[in-house]
Amino acid sequence: MDGTSPPAAQATPYPDSYYAASRNPAPPRPRLEGRHSVDVCVVGGGYSGLSTAITLLERGHSVTLLEGAKIGWGASGRNGGQIVNGLNAGLDVFERRFGRDVAARVAKLVLEGGDLIRERVARYDIRCDLKDGNVFAAFNARHMRGLEAKRDLWASHGLTNLEMLDRAGMRAHADTDLYCGGMIDTRGGHMHPLNLALGEAVAVERLGGTIHEDSPVILAEPERARPLVRTAHGEIEARTLVLCGNAYLKGVVPGLEWRVMPVSTQVMATAPLGQDLARALMPSDTCVEDVRYILDYYRMSADHRLLFGGGTVYGGTDPRDIKRKLVASMRKVFPALAGTAIDHAWSGNFALSFLRVPQMGRLGASTYFAHGYSGHGVTGSHLFGRILGEAISGDLGRFDMFAGLPWLPFPGGRTFRVPYSVLGSWWYATRDRLGV
């Protein structure tokens, strides 16, 4: 997630991050060589591709997965590690834009992505420091009203996992004077995101799947009866092709590229704080994100570092000084960390859709895609991977619902979509500061 696609003909190392430095061992996986004909080819070794592959393999399909760099090289191995239930667009947005029936159907699956992560961690014995609890932090009365409305709307659909927190209740999760209250999702959580991806890759191989790393696709012909993809050293013709490149499929399938916009976000990791200080700052060991339009999010790692993220750069470029950008925000939350060393700081891209609704669909008869999780990809990608696997296996019910939802391009096209989004973010950030 450094805003660029990996090189076409050389091994690509993981970008410098705390996750890369603390990742579990992984076996070497060869690049694609020669010509092959396969049942299902999945492009993308992040959560969407891995979830699709596992779903298909569990249903008896043969799967070959191509990753341009390394498993979890993109957003799946660099994100904040927070299991946030739901899709970026709320149930109220689905109801307003697409009707109550669609909203009701979406409500039945907003917890499924997180549940699926837990199921697979248990089934495949994945070591990723999985913990429970996701907290939303409010700065003002308007934020609290928004959280209460979300709790009530979810409750109207039979979802009872959201509980309001007053100021004292919020301090049980983050010992700071910054918040007036918040809300906890007891079905949320957090984990080591790269180790989750690496564990899922091992599951793919144990189920009989094949993975090729350092094999970026340079040509795709998705609308053929038997779709074809080509890398620098090999070629695959497949009965079914699945495109899960998300923000890193740049230039390969132009018809998908303009549906979403790459947006970078940043994360840093402090030096180890020690168990006593870590528990004093975050007593419950949950993860926290605030509810501003441009938000901060943070949690403690297994070795008692504060992992702190936030900020957005539309268009997917990196800020010049990630530490400087984030340290000021971290100090506002936890002034006691003013002099704490920062051991790692990194950036990466997620794919933003204009409606904040993730997209899935089909190109031609035999190519499927999913992308545009808009910053909620940890759970959304696992869910959509399962739905893609269902569709390829003949169960099209949930796929057809999402594929049938209309999508809108960003206003201004390629030239003006970034300034348009920057202007919109400025407006919402101003409202957050004013509490209106």
C-alpha positions in Angstrom: 0.0 0.0 0.0 2.6 2.6 -1.0 0.5 3.9 -3.9 2.3 1.9 -6.6 1.9 -1.5 -8.1 4.7 -4.0 -7.5 7.5 -4.4 -10.2 6.7 -6.9 -12.9 9.8 -9.0 -13.0 11.5 -9.2 -9.6 10.8 -10.4 -6.1 9.0 -7.7 -4.1 9.7 -7.4 -0.4 7.1 -6.4 2.2 7.0 -2.7 2.8 8.6 -1.7 6.2 5.9 -1.9 8.9 5.4 -3.4 12.3 3.4 -6.2 10.8 6.1 -7.1 8.4 8.7 -7.0 11.1 6.6 -9.3 13.4 5.1 -11.6 10.8 4.9 -15.4 11.1 7.3 -17.5 9.0 5.9 -18.3 5.5 7.1 -20.8 2.9 8.5 -19.5 -0.4 6.0 -19.5 -3.2 7.2 -19.6 -6.8 6.2 -17.1 -9.5 4.0 -18.3 -12.3 6.0 -19.9 -15.1 4.7 -21.3 -18.4 1.2 -21.8 -19.7 -1.6 -23.3 -17.7 -5.3 -24.2 -18.0 -7.1 -24.2 -14.6 -10.6 -24.4 -13.1 -10.6 -21.1 -11.1 -7.9 -18.4 -11.2 -8.1 -15.8 -8.4 -6.0 -12.6 -8.9 -5.0 -11.0 -5.6 -3.5 -12.4 -2.5 -5.3 -10.2 0.0 -8.4 -11.0 2.1 -10.9 -11.0 -0.9 -8.8 -13.4 -2.9 -8.0 -15.6 0.0 -11.6 -15.7 1.2 -12.8 -16.6 -2.3 -10.2 -19.3 -2.6 -11.0 -20.9 0.7 -14.7 -20.8 0.1 -14.2 -22.5 -3.3 -11.7 -25.1 -2.1 -14.0 -26.0 0.8 -16.7 -26.6 -1.9 -14.5 -28.9 -4.0 -13.2 -26.5 -6.6 -9.6 -26.4 -7.9 -8.0 -22.9 -7.4 -4.9 -21.2 -8.5 -4.2 -17.8 -6.9 -1.9 -15.2 -8.4 -0.3 -12.5 -6.2 1.7 -9.6 -7.7 4.0 -9.3 -4.7 3.6 -11.3 -1.5 0.5 -12.6 0.4 -1.0 -9.6 2.2 1.4 -7.1 0.6 -1.4 -4.6 0.1 -4.2 -3.4 2.3 -4.7 -6.8 3.9 -1.3 -6.7 5.5 -1.0 -3.0 6.4 -4.4 -2.0 7.8 -5.2 -1.0 11.4 -6.1 -4.6 12.3 -9.6 -3.7 13.5 -12.6 -5.9 13.0 -15.3 -3.4 12.3 -18.7 -4.9 11.6 -20.8 -3.7 8.8 -20.0 -2.0 5.5 -18.8 1.6 5.2 -22.3 2.7 4.1 -24.7 2.3 7.0 -28.0 0.5 7.0 -29.7 3.9 6.8 -27.8 4.6 3.6 -28.9 1.2 2.1 -32.5 1.9 3.1 -32.5 5.4 1.7 -30.9 4.6 -1.6 -32.0 1.1 -2.3 -35.1 0.4 -0.1 -35.9 -1.2 3.1 -35.9 -4.8 1.6 -32.3 -4.4 0.6 -31.4 -2.8 4.0 -33.0 -5.8 5.7 -31.0 -8.2 3.6 -27.8 -6.4 4.3 -28.6 -6.3 8.0 -28.6 -10.1 8.0 -25.0 -10.2 6.9 -23.2 -7.3 8.6 -21.8 -9.5 11.3 -20.9 -12.4 9.0 -17.5 -11.1 8.0 -16.2 -10.9 11.5 -17.8 -14.2 12.4 -16.1 -15.8 9.3 -12.7 -14.5 10.5 -13.2 -16.1 13.9 -14.4 -19.4 12.3 -11.3 -19.6 10.1 -8.9 -18.6 12.8 -10.2 -21.5 14.9 -10.6 -24.0 12.0 -7.2 -23.5 10.5 -5.3 -22.6 13.8 -4.2 -19.2 12.6 -1.9 -17.3 15.0 -2.9 -13.7 14.6 -3.4 -12.4 18.2 -7.2 -12.2 17.8 -9.0 -10.2 20.5 -12.6 -9.1 21.1 -14.2 -5.6 21.3 -14.4 -2.6 18.9 -15.1 0.8 20.4 -16.4 4.0 18.7 -15.4 7.2 20.4 -17.5 10.4 20.4 -16.2 14.0 20.8 -19.5 15.8 21.2 -23.3 15.5 21.6 -23.9 15.2 17.8 -21.6 12.2 17.6 -23.4 10.6 20.5 -26.8 11.1 18.8 -25.4 9.5 15.7 -24.2 6.5 17.6 -27.5 6.1 19.4 -29.3 6.2 16.1 -27.0 3.5 14.7 -27.6 1.3 17.8 -31.4 1.8 17.5 -31.4 1.1 13.8 -29.4 -2.1 14.2 -31.6 -3.2 17.1 -34.7 -2.7 14.8 -33.1 -5.4 12.6 -32.5 -7.7 15.6 -28.8 -6.8 16.1 -28.1 -6.4 19.8 -24.3 -6.2 19.8 -24.0 -2.4 20.2 -24.0 -0.8 23.7 -23.7 2.8 24.5 -20.9 4.1 26.8 -20.9 7.3 28.9 -17.8 9.3 29.6 -16.7 6.9 32.5 -17.5 3.9 30.4 -15.4 5.2 27.6 -12.4 5.6 29.9 -12.5 1.9 30.6 -11.4 1.5 27.0 -9.2 4.6 26.5 -8.0 6.5 29.5 -8.2 10.0 28.0 -10.1 13.2 28.6 -10.8 13.6 24.9 -14.1 11.8 24.5 -17.6 12.5 26.0 -18.7 8.9 25.5 -19.0 6.2 22.8 -20.3 2.8 21.9 -18.9 -0.7 22.0 -19.5 -3.4 19.5 -19.1 -6.6 21.5 -18.9 -8.6 18.2 -16.0 -6.5 16.9 -12.3 -7.0 17.6 -8.8 -6.7 16.4 -5.8 -8.9 15.3 -2.5 -8.9 13.4 -3.7 -8.4 9.9 -0.7 -9.7 8.0 -0.5 -12.9 10.1 -4.2 -13.4 9.4 -3.6 -13.3 5.7 -0.5 -15.5 5.9 -2.5 -18.1 7.9 -5.3 -18.0 5.4 -2.7 -18.6 2.6 -1.5 -21.7 4.5 -5.2 -22.8 4.7 -5.5 -22.4 0.9 -2.5 -24.7 0.3 -3.7 -27.3 2.9 -7.0 -27.4 1.0 -5.2 -28.2 -2.2 -4.9 -24.7 -3.7 -1.9 -23.3 -5.6 -0.4 -19.9 -4.8 2.1 -18.0 -7.0 3.7 -14.9 -5.6 5.7 -12.2 -7.4 3.4 -12.7 -10.4 1.7 -9.4 -11.2 -0.8 -9.6 -14.0 0.2 -7.5 -17.0 -2.6 -8.4 -19.3 -6.2 -9.6 -18.7 -8.8 -10.7 -21.2 -11.8 -11.1 -18.8 -14.6 -11.3 -21.4 -13.4 -14.3 -23.2 -15.4 -17.5 -22.8 -12.3 -18.8 -21.0 -10.7 -15.7 -19.5 -7.0 -15.3 -19.8 -4.4 -13.5 -17.6 -0.7 -13.1 -18.4 2.2 -12.3 -16.2 5.8 -11.5 -17.2 6.7 -15.2 -17.1 3.5 -17.1 -17.5 -0.1 -17.3 -18.7 -3.3 -18.8 -17.3 -6.5 -19.7 -19.1 -9.3 -20.4 -16.7 -12.8 -21.7 -16.7 -13.6 -18.9 -14.1 -11.5 -15.8 -13.3 -11.9 -13.8 -10.1 -10.4 -10.3 -9.9 -9.6 -9.2 -6.3 -6.9 -6.6 -6.9 -8.9 -3.8 -5.3 -6.7 -0.7 -5.1 -3.8 -2.5 -6.7 -5.2 -3.7 -10.0 -4.0 -0.5 -11.7 -4.2 -0.5 -15.5 -5.0 -4.2 -15.9 -8.8 -3.9 -16.3 -9.6 -0.2 -17.2 -13.3 -0.9 -16.9 -12.9 -1.5 -13.2 -10.3 1.1 -12.4 -12.6 4.1 -12.7 -15.2 2.6 -10.4 -13.1 3.3 -7.3 -10.4 5.8 -6.2 -7.2 4.8 -4.3 -7.0 6.5 -0.9 -4.0 6.2 1.4 -4.1 6.0 5.1 -1.2 5.8 7.6 -0.3 3.8 10.7 2.6 3.9 13.1 3.8 1.7 16.0 5.4 3.0 19.1 8.3 1.3 20.9 7.0 -1.3 23.4 5.3 0.4 26.3 5.4 -2.4 28.8 2.3 -4.2 30.1 1.6 -1.8 32.9 1.5 1.4 30.8 -0.4 -0.4 28.0 -3.1 -1.6 30.3 -3.3 1.8 32.1 -3.9 3.6 28.7 -6.3 0.9 27.3 -7.6 -1.2 30.2 -9.9 -3.4 28.3 -7.5 -4.2 25.4 -10.2 -3.4 22.8 -9.6 -1.4 19.7 -10.9 2.2 19.3 -11.8 4.4 16.4 -13.4 7.8 16.7 -16.4 8.8 14.6 -15.1 11.9 12.8 -15.1 12.0 9.0 -11.3 11.9 9.1 -10.8 9.6 12.0 -8.1 8.3 14.3 -8.0 4.6 15.2 -5.7 2.7 17.6 -5.1 -0.4 19.6 -2.4 -2.3 21.6 -0.4 -5.0 19.9 0.4 -8.3 21.5 3.8 -6.9 22.6 2.3 -3.8 24.1 3.0 -1.2 21.4 0.4 1.4 20.6 -0.6 1.0 16.9 -2.1 4.4 15.9 -3.5 5.3 12.5 -5.5 8.0 10.8 -5.6 10.5 8.1 -6.4 10.1 4.4 -4.7 11.2 1.2 -7.1 11.0 -1.8 -5.5 9.6 -4.9 -3.3 7.2 -3.0 -0.1 9.2 -2.5 2.0 9.0 0.6 2.6 12.0 3.0 6.1 13.2 3.3 6.4 12.6 7.0 4.0 9.9 8.4 5.3 10.1 12.0 4.9 13.9 12.1 1.4 13.6 10.8 0.3 11.0 13.3 2.3 11.8 16.5 0.4 15.1 17.1 -2.9 13.2 17.0 -1.6 10.4 19.3 -0.4 13.0 21.8 -3.9 14.6 21.9 -5.4 11.2 22.8 -2.6 10.1 25.2 -0.5 13.0 26.4 1.6 10.6 28.5 3.2 9.3 25.2 4.6 12.6 24.2 8.2 11.4 24.4 7.6 7.9 23.2 9.8 6.6 20.4 8.1 5.5 17.1 9.6 2.3 15.8 7.6 1.9 12.6 5.5 4.1 10.3 3.9 3.1 7.0 1.2 4.0 4.5 -1.1 2.1 2.2 -4.1 2.3 -0.1 -7.7 1.2 0.1 -10.2 1.5 -2.7 -13.0 4.1 -2.1 -16.3 3.9 -3.9 -18.3 7.1 -4.4 -21.4 5.7 -2.5 -19.1 3.9 0.1 -20.9 0.7 -0.9 -18.6 -2.2 -1.9 -19.1 -3.4 -5.4 -19.2 -6.9 -7.0 -20.2 -8.0 -10.4 -19.3 -9.9 -13.5 -17.4 -9.0 -16.7 -18.6 -11.3 -19.5 -19.9 -14.7 -18.5 -17.0 -16.1 -16.5 -15.1 -13.3 -14.8 -16.1 -12.0 -11.3 -14.8 -9.1 -9.3 -15.2 -7.4 -5.9 -13.7 -4.2 -4.6 -14.4 -0.8 -3.1 -14.7 -1.6 0.6 -14.0 2.1 1.4 -11.9 1.5 4.5 -14.0 -1.3 5.9 -12.3 -4.1 4.1 -11.2 -6.4 6.9 -14.8 -7.8 7.4 -16.2 -6.8 4.0 -13.6 -8.6 2.0 -14.0 -11.8 3.9 -17.8 -11.6 3.4 -17.6 -10.7 -0.3 -15.0 -13.5 -0.9 -17.5 -16.0 0.6 -20.3 -14.5 -1.6 -18.1 -14.8 -4.7 -17.4 -18.4 -3.9 -21.1 -19.1 -3.5 -21.9 -17.5 -6.9 -19.2 -19.5 -8.7 -20.6 -22.7 -7.1 -24.1 -21.8 -8.4 -25.7 -20.0 -5.4 -26.3 -16.6 -6.9 -28.8 -15.1 -4.4 -26.5 -12.8 -2.4 -24.2 -12.1 -5.4 -27.1 -11.0 -7.5 -28.3 -8.6 -4.8 -25.0 -6.7 -4.6 -24.3 -7.0 -8.4 -27.6 -5.4 -9.1 -27.1 -2.3 -6.9 -26.4 0.8 -9.0 -23.0 2.5 -8.6 -22.0 6.1 -9.4 -18.7 7.4 -10.7 -16.8 10.1 -8.8 -17.9 13.6 -9.9 -15.3 15.3 -12.1 -13.9 12.1 -13.6 -10.2 11.2 -13.3 -9.1 14.9 -13.4 -11.3 16.4 -10.7 -12.3 13.4 -8.4 -9.4 14.1 -6.0 -10.1 17.9 -5.5 -13.8 17.1 -5.2 -13.2 14.6 -2.5 -10.7 16.9 -0.7 -13.3 19.6 -0.7 -15.9 17.3 0.7 -13.6 16.0 3.4 -12.8 19.6 4.4 -16.5 20.3 4.8 -17.2 17.3 7.0 -14.1 17.9 9.0 -15.2 21.4 9.7 -18.6 20.1 10.9 -16.8 17.7 13.2 -14.7 20.5 14.7 -17.8 22.7 15.2 -20.0 19.8 16.5 -22.8 20.5 14.1 
